[in-house]
Amino acid sequence: MITIVIGEDHQAIIDGMVLLLQYDKNISIIDTANDGKALLDIVLQKRPDVVITDIRMPVMDGIAVTRAIKEQLPNTKIVAFSMFDQDDAFLQMHEAGVSGYILKNSPLEEVRKAVIAVHAGKEYYDSGIDERLYDNAFAKAKTTKSVLSKSEREILNLIAQNKTSSEIAEIRFTAVSTVEKHRKNMIRKLGLSGKGELLKYAIQRKYEFN
């Protein structure tokens, strides 16, 4: 029996999934949530085999929820369920640790297929996702690794943890001025406009640098 928890802020969509899966002898929906924080609490308590989560949810979005779940329950499989088929959303969820990605405008049968696939240790991506998203998303991941030096990637990972330049300098046993120089170089190399954008970029790409 595959146990599932669903996170989705539109109750009608949850109801549709329940109707689809309630008679499946191999799948059991053990709980649902309408916001990200509630979803995380339920998952950590009930430890389902598979989590289906929307990307955009109140309180805590699906990207943050996915990261938190994978940090604490690395064996839990997660499927993103979203209206977004843009490469940024796809890449962020992939980096956060999802095993599947399905679109809301696809037949609900895609949900069943995704659950079975990820539970079996496979990845599952909706047939409605433009193949160019894969190319664009993974090209972005490769770009960061190829453009930035090892030290810059390590510092970017610390920036993603909201560390200040002083804290990073202490961790790396180096001067604050050296960290600041790395920051400026990364902003230039990545075509960003300032520290705020660098922080946002670091958080979005966090799992790329590990």
Phi and psi in degrees as GROMACS dihedral restraints (atoms count N, CA, C in turn):
[ dihedral_restraints ]
;  ai    aj    ak    al  type     phi  dphi    fc
    3     4     5     6     1   -92.9    20    10
    4     5     6     7     1   118.2    20    10
    6     7     8     9     1   -91.3    20    10
    7     8     9    10     1   140.0    20    10
    9    10    11    12     1  -132.5    20    10
   10    11    12    13     1   143.6    20    10
   12    13    14    15     1  -122.6    20    10
   13    14    15    16     1   136.9    20    10
   15    16    17    18     1  -114.2    20    10
   16    17    18    19     1   131.9    20    10
   18    19    20    21     1  -115.9    20    10
   19    20    21    22     1   116.2    20    10
   21    22    23    24     1  -161.6    20    10
   22    23    24    25     1   130.4    20    10
   24    25    26    27     1   -82.0    20    10
   25    26    27    28     1    -9.4    20    10
   27    28    29    30     1  -101.0    20    10
   28    29    30    31     1   109.5    20    10
   30    31    32    33     1   -60.8    20    10
   31    32    33    34     1   -32.7    20    10
   33    34    35    36     1   -61.3    20    10
   34    35    36    37     1   -35.5    20    10
   36    37    38    39     1   -70.0    20    10
   37    38    39    40     1   -41.4    20    10
   39    40    41    42     1   -59.3    20    10
   40    41    42    43     1   -45.4    20    10
   42    43    44    45     1   -59.6    20    10
   43    44    45    46     1   -38.5    20    10
   45    46    47    48     1   -63.6    20    10
   46    47    48    49     1   -41.8    20    10
   48    49    50    51     1   -66.0    20    10
   49    50    51    52     1   -40.0    20    10
   51    52    53    54     1   -61.3    20    10
   52    53    54    55     1   -45.1    20    10
   54    55    56    57     1   -60.3    20    10
   55    56    57    58     1   -38.3    20    10
   57    58    59    60     1   -67.6    20    10
   58    59    60    61     1   -41.5    20    10
   60    61    62    63     1  -102.2    20    10
   61    62    63    64     1    -9.0    20    10
   63    64    65    66     1   -65.7    20    10
   64    65    66    67     1   -23.7    20    10
   66    67    68    69     1  -101.0    20    10
   67    68    69    70     1     5.0    20    10
   69    70    71    72     1   -80.3    20    10
   70    71    72    73     1   118.4    20    10
   72    73    74    75     1   -69.6    20    10
   73    74    75    76     1   -15.6    20    10
   75    76    77    78     1  -100.8    20    10
   76    77    78    79     1    -1.6    20    10
   78    79    80    81     1  -131.9    20    10
   79    80    81    82     1   136.6    20    10
   81    82    83    84     1  -133.3    20    10
   82    83    84    85     1   120.0    20    10
   84    85    86    87     1   -84.1    20    10
   85    86    87    88     1   111.3    20    10
   87    88    89    90     1   -93.5    20    10
   88    89    90    91     1   -15.8    20    10
   90    91    92    93     1  -173.1    20    10
   91    92    93    94     1   165.7    20    10
   93    94    95    96     1  -140.0    20    10
   94    95    96    97     1   162.6    20    10
   96    97    98    99     1  -146.5    20    10
   97    98    99   100     1   151.4    20    10
   99   100   101   102     1  -106.8    20    10
  100   101   102   103     1     1.0    20    10
  102   103   104   105     1  -146.1    20    10
  103   104   105   106     1   161.6    20    10
  105   106   107   108     1   -64.7    20    10
  106   107   108   109     1   -40.2    20    10
  108   109   110   111     1   -64.2    20    10
  109   110   111   112     1   -43.9    20    10
  111   112   113   114     1   -63.1    20    10
  112   113   114   115     1   -39.4    20    10
  114   115   116   117     1   -61.1    20    10
  115   116   117   118     1   -47.5    20    10
  117   118   119   120     1   -60.4    20    10
  118   119   120   121     1   -44.8    20    10
  120   121   122   123     1   -60.1    20    10
  121   122   123   124     1   -44.2    20    10
  123   124   125   126     1   -64.5    20    10
  124   125   126   127     1   -45.1    20    10
  126   127   128   129     1   -63.3    20    10
  127   128   129   130     1   -43.7    20    10
  129   130   131   132     1   -66.7    20    10
  130   131   132   133     1   -29.2    20    10
  132   133   134   135     1   -81.0    20    10
  133   134   135   136     1   -44.9    20    10
  135   136   137   138     1   -98.3    20    10
  136   137   138   139     1   -15.0    20    10
  138   139   140   141     1    48.8    20    10
  139   140   141   142     1    63.0    20    10
  141   142   143   144     1   -71.3    20    10
  142   143   144   145     1   165.3    20    10
  144   145   146   147     1   -73.0    20    10
  145   146   147   148     1   -38.7    20    10
  147   148   149   150     1  -134.9    20    10
  148   149   150   151     1   139.1    20    10
  150   151   152   153     1  -116.8    20    10
  151   152   153   154     1   131.2    20    10
  153   154   155   156     1  -108.2    20    10
  154   155   156   157     1   121.1    20    10
  156   157   158   159     1  -132.7    20    10
  157   158   159   160     1   138.6    20    10
  159   160   161   162     1   -72.2    20    10
  160   161   162   163     1   158.6    20    10
  162   163   164   165     1   -81.6    20    10
  163   164   165   166     1   -47.2    20    10
  165   166   167   168     1   -97.8    20    10
  166   167   168   169     1   107.6    20    10
  168   169   170   171     1  -137.0    20    10
  169   170   171   172     1   156.6    20    10
  171   172   173   174     1   -66.7    20    10
  172   173   174   175     1   158.9    20    10
  174   175   176   177     1    71.0    20    10
  175   176   177   178     1   -53.9    20    10
  177   178   179   180     1  -148.6    20    10
  178   179   180   181     1   124.3    20    10
  180   181   182   183     1   -79.6    20    10
  181   182   183   184     1   169.0    20    10
  183   184   185   186     1   -64.3    20    10
  184   185   186   187     1   -28.1    20    10
  186   187   188   189     1   -66.7    20    10
  187   188   189   190     1   -48.4    20    10
  189   190   191   192     1   -64.6    20    10
  190   191   192   193     1   -40.1    20    10
  192   193   194   195     1   -62.1    20    10
  193   194   195   196     1   -45.1    20    10
  195   196   197   198     1   -60.2    20    10
  196   197   198   199     1   -45.6    20    10
  198   199   200   201     1   -60.7    20    10
  199   200   201   202     1   -43.9    20    10
  201   202   203   204     1   -64.8    20    10
  202   203   204   205     1   -41.6    20    10
  204   205   206   207     1   -64.5    20    10
  205   206   207   208     1   -46.5    20    10
  207   208   209   210     1   -67.1    20    10
  208   209   210   211     1   -28.8    20    10
  210   211   212   213     1   -69.9    20    10
  211   212   213   214     1   -37.0    20    10
  213   214   215   216     1   -98.7    20    10
  214   215   216   217     1   -29.6    20    10
  216   217   218   219     1  -131.8    20    10
  217   218   219   220     1    72.0    20    10
  219   220   221   222     1   -60.4    20    10
  220   221   222   223     1   -21.6    20    10
  222   223   224   225     1   -87.2    20    10
  223   224   225   226     1    -8.4    20    10
  225   226   227   228     1   -73.0    20    10
  226   227   228   229     1   131.3    20    10
  228   229   230   231     1   -89.6    20    10
  229   230   231   232     1   140.1    20    10
  231   232   233   234     1  -127.3    20    10
  232   233   234   235     1   134.1    20    10
  234   235   236   237     1  -117.1    20    10
  235   236   237   238     1   125.6    20    10
  237   238   239   240     1   -81.4    20    10
  238   239   240   241     1   136.2    20    10
  240   241   242   243     1  -128.7    20    10
  241   242   243   244     1   109.3    20    10
  243   244   245   246     1  -152.8    20    10
  244   245   246   247     1   161.1    20    10
  246   247   248   249     1   -81.7    20    10
  247   248   249   250     1   -13.7    20    10
  249   250   251   252     1   -87.0    20    10
  250   251   252   253     1   121.3    20    10
  252   253   254   255     1  -119.1    20    10
  253   254   255   256     1    26.9    20    10
  255   256   257   258     1   -86.5    20    10
  256   257   258   259     1   152.3    20    10
  258   259   260   261     1   -65.0    20    10
  259   260   261   262     1   -31.0    20    10
  261   262   263   264     1   -64.3    20    10
  262   263   264   265     1   -46.1    20    10
  264   265   266   267     1   -64.2    20    10
  265   266   267   268     1   -42.7    20    10
  267   268   269   270     1   -61.4    20    10
  268   269   270   271     1   -47.8    20    10
  270   271   272   273     1   -64.8    20    10
  271   272   273   274     1   -43.6    20    10
  273   274   275   276     1   -61.4    20    10
  274   275   276   277     1   -42.7    20    10
  276   277   278   279     1   -70.0    20    10
  277   278   279   280     1   -37.5    20    10
  279   280   281   282     1   -63.8    20    10
  280   281   282   283     1   -43.7    20    10
  282   283   284   285     1   -65.0    20    10
  283   284   285   286     1   -34.8    20    10
  285   286   287   288     1   -68.5    20    10
  286   287   288   289     1   -23.8    20    10
  288   289   290   291     1   123.5    20    10
  289   290   291   292     1    15.7    20    10
  291   292   293   294     1   -70.2    20    10
  292   293   294   295     1   153.0    20    10
  294   295   296   297     1  -104.1    20    10
  295   296   297   298     1   -11.3    20    10
  297   298   299   300     1  -150.3    20    10
  298   299   300   301     1   160.5    20    10
  300   301   302   303     1  -149.0    20    10
  301   302   303   304     1   116.2    20    10
  303   304   305   306     1  -127.6    20    10
  304   305   306   307     1   152.0    20    10
  306   307   308   309     1  -100.5    20    10
  307   308   309   310     1   145.9    20    10
  309   310   311   312     1   -69.6    20    10
  310   311   312   313     1   -21.6    20    10
  312   313   314   315     1   -88.8    20    10
  313   314   315   316     1     6.7    20    10
  315   316   317   318     1   -93.2    20    10
  316   317   318   319     1   161.5    20    10
  318   319   320   321     1   -58.1    20    10
  319   320   321   322     1   143.5    20    10
  321   322   323   324     1   -60.6    20    10
  322   323   324   325     1   -20.1    20    10
  324   325   326   327     1   -58.7    20    10
  325   326   327   328     1   -24.9    20    10
  327   328   329   330     1   -60.4    20    10
  328   329   330   331     1   -31.8    20    10
  330   331   332   333     1   -61.8    20    10
  331   332   333   334     1   -48.0    20    10
  333   334   335   336     1   -60.4    20    10
  334   335   336   337     1   -45.6    20    10
  336   337   338   339     1   -61.4    20    10
  337   338   339   340     1   -42.0    20    10
  339   340   341   342     1   -65.5    20    10
  340   341   342   343     1   -43.7    20    10
  342   343   344   345     1   -60.3    20    10
  343   344   345   346     1   -47.2    20    10
  345   346   347   348     1   -64.3    20    10
  346   347   348   349     1   -41.5    20    10
  348   349   350   351     1   -66.2    20    10
  349   350   351   352     1   -49.9    20    10
  351   352   353   354     1   -69.1    20    10
  352   353   354   355     1   -32.8    20    10
  354   355   356   357     1   -64.6    20    10
  355   356   357   358     1   -28.9    20    10
  357   358   359   360     1   -84.0    20    10
  358   359   360   361     1     3.1    20    10
  360   361   362   363     1    91.1    20    10
  361   362   363   364     1    10.3    20    10
  363   364   365   366     1  -101.1    20    10
  364   365   366   367     1   170.2    20    10
  366   367   368   369     1  -101.0    20    10
  367   368   369   370     1   150.5    20    10
  369   370   371   372     1  -139.1    20    10
  370   371   372   373     1   122.4    20    10
  372   373   374   375     1  -124.0    20    10
  373   374   375   376     1   129.5    20    10
  375   376   377   378     1   -48.6    20    10
  376   377   378   379     1   135.2    20    10
  378   379   380   381     1   -64.9    20    10
  379   380   381   382     1   -17.0    20    10
  381   382   383   384     1   -82.9    20    10
  382   383   384   385     1    -6.7    20    10
  384   385   386   387     1   -77.7    20    10
  385   386   387   388     1   128.1    20    10
  387   388   389   390     1   -59.5    20    10
  388   389   390   391     1   127.8    20    10
  390   391   392   393     1   -58.2    20    10
  391   392   393   394     1   -24.5    20    10
  393   394   395   396     1   -64.4    20    10
  394   395   396   397     1   -23.7    20    10
  396   397   398   399     1   -62.2    20    10
  397   398   399   400     1   -40.4    20    10
  399   400   401   402     1   -59.3    20    10
  400   401   402   403     1   -48.8    20    10
  402   403   404   405     1   -62.0    20    10
  403   404   405   406     1   -48.0    20    10
  405   406   407   408     1   -64.9    20    10
  406   407   408   409     1   -43.4    20    10
  408   409   410   411     1   -63.7    20    10
  409   410   411   412     1   -49.5    20    10
  411   412   413   414     1   -76.1    20    10
  412   413   414   415     1   -23.2    20    10
  414   415   416   417     1   -66.4    20    10
  415   416   417   418     1   -39.2    20    10
  417   418   419   420     1   -63.4    20    10
  418   419   420   421     1   -41.1    20    10
  420   421   422   423     1   -63.0    20    10
  421   422   423   424     1   -43.0    20    10
  423   424   425   426     1   -67.5    20    10
  424   425   426   427     1   -34.7    20    10
  426   427   428   429     1   -60.8    20    10
  427   428   429   430     1   -46.4    20    10
  429   430   431   432     1   -60.8    20    10
  430   431   432   433     1   -44.2    20    10
  432   433   434   435     1   -66.9    20    10
  433   434   435   436     1   -34.0    20    10
  435   436   437   438     1   -81.7    20    10
  436   437   438   439     1   -31.1    20    10
  438   439   440   441     1   -80.4    20    10
  439   440   441   442     1   -40.1    20    10
  441   442   443   444     1   -91.9    20    10
  442   443   444   445     1   147.3    20    10
  444   445   446   447     1   -75.5    20    10
  445   446   447   448     1   169.1    20    10
  447   448   449   450     1   -59.6    20    10
  448   449   450   451     1   -43.7    20    10
  450   451   452   453     1   -62.5    20    10
  451   452   453   454     1   -41.0    20    10
  453   454   455   456     1   -65.3    20    10
  454   455   456   457     1   -40.5    20    10
  456   457   458   459     1   -64.6    20    10
  457   458   459   460     1   -38.7    20    10
  459   460   461   462     1   -65.1    20    10
  460   461   462   463     1   -41.3    20    10
  462   463   464   465     1   -68.1    20    10
  463   464   465   466     1   -38.6    20    10
  465   466   467   468     1   -62.2    20    10
  466   467   468   469     1   -36.1    20    10
  468   469   470   471     1   -65.2    20    10
  469   470   471   472     1   -37.8    20    10
  471   472   473   474     1   -70.7    20    10
  472   473   474   475     1   -36.0    20    10
  474   475   476   477     1   -61.9    20    10
  475   476   477   478     1   -38.5    20    10
  477   478   479   480     1   -62.6    20    10
  478   479   480   481     1   -24.0    20    10
  480   481   482   483     1   -89.3    20    10
  481   482   483   484     1     9.7    20    10
  483   484   485   486     1    67.2    20    10
  484   485   486   487     1    29.5    20    10
  486   487   488   489     1   -78.4    20    10
  487   488   489   490     1   142.8    20    10
  489   490   491   492     1   -79.9    20    10
  490   491   492   493     1   168.5    20    10
  492   493   494   495     1   -61.5    20    10
  493   494   495   496     1   -37.8    20    10
  495   496   497   498     1   -64.5    20    10
  496   497   498   499     1   -42.8    20    10
  498   499   500   501     1   -66.4    20    10
  499   500   501   502     1   -41.0    20    10
  501   502   503   504     1   -63.7    20    10
  502   503   504   505     1   -42.3    20    10
  504   505   506   507     1   -60.8    20    10
  505   506   507   508     1   -41.0    20    10
  507   508   509   510     1   -66.2    20    10
  508   509   510   511     1   -43.3    20    10
  510   511   512   513     1   -63.0    20    10
  511   512   513   514     1   -38.7    20    10
  513   514   515   516     1   -95.2    20    10
  514   515   516   517     1     3.3    20    10
  516   517   518   519     1    53.6    20    10
  517   518   519   520     1    50.9    20    10
  519   520   521   522     1  -139.5    20    10
  520   521   522   523     1   176.8    20    10
  522   523   524   525     1   -81.8    20    10
  523   524   525   526     1   149.5    20    10
  525   526   527   528     1   -59.5    20    10
  526   527   528   529     1   -37.4    20    10
  528   529   530   531     1   -62.4    20    10
  529   530   531   532     1   -32.2    20    10
  531   532   533   534     1   -68.6    20    10
  532   533   534   535     1   -41.5    20    10
  534   535   536   537     1   -63.4    20    10
  535   536   537   538     1   -43.4    20    10
  537   538   539   540     1   -62.9    20    10
  538   539   540   541     1   -37.2    20    10
  540   541   542   543     1   -64.0    20    10
  541   542   543   544     1   -42.3    20    10
  543   544   545   546     1   -62.4    20    10
  544   545   546   547     1   -40.6    20    10
  546   547   548   549     1   -58.6    20    10
  547   548   549   550     1   -48.9    20    10
  549   550   551   552     1   -62.0    20    10
  550   551   552   553     1   -40.3    20    10
  552   553   554   555     1   -64.3    20    10
  553   554   555   556     1   -40.7    20    10
  555   556   557   558     1   -67.2    20    10
  556   557   558   559     1   -41.2    20    10
  558   559   560   561     1   -59.1    20    10
  559   560   561   562     1   -42.6    20    10
  561   562   563   564     1   -67.6    20    10
  562   563   564   565     1   -48.2    20    10
  564   565   566   567     1   -63.4    20    10
  565   566   567   568     1   -36.5    20    10
  567   568   569   570     1   -91.1    20    10
  568   569   570   571     1    -2.3    20    10
  570   571   572   573     1    69.3    20    10
  571   572   573   574     1    35.2    20    10
  573   574   575   576     1   -97.2    20    10
  574   575   576   577     1   168.5    20    10
  576   577   578   579     1  -102.0    20    10
  577   578   579   580     1   -10.4    20    10
  579   580   581   582     1   172.7    20    10
  580   581   582   583     1  -174.1    20    10
  582   583   584   585     1   -63.1    20    10
  583   584   585   586     1   -35.3    20    10
  585   586   587   588     1   -62.1    20    10
  586   587   588   589     1   -44.1    20    10
  588   589   590   591     1   -68.3    20    10
  589   590   591   592     1   -35.0    20    10
  591   592   593   594     1   -64.1    20    10
  592   593   594   595     1   -41.6    20    10
  594   595   596   597     1   -63.0    20    10
  595   596   597   598     1   -46.2    20    10
  597   598   599   600     1   -60.0    20    10
  598   599   600   601     1   -44.7    20    10
  600   601   602   603     1   -61.6    20    10
  601   602   603   604     1   -44.0    20    10
  603   604   605   606     1   -61.6    20    10
  604   605   606   607     1   -43.1    20    10
  606   607   608   609     1   -65.9    20    10
  607   608   609   610     1   -42.9    20    10
  609   610   611   612     1   -65.3    20    10
  610   611   612   613     1   -32.8    20    10
  612   613   614   615     1  -104.7    20    10
  613   614   615   616     1    14.8    20    10
  615   616   617   618     1   -48.8    20    10
  616   617   618   619     1   -46.9    20    10
  618   619   620   621     1   -76.8    20    10
  619   620   621   622     1    -5.0    20    10
  621   622   623   624     1   -76.7    20    10
  622   623   624   625     1   -23.2    20    10
  624   625   626   627     1   -97.9    20    10
  625   626   627   628     1    -5.3    20    10
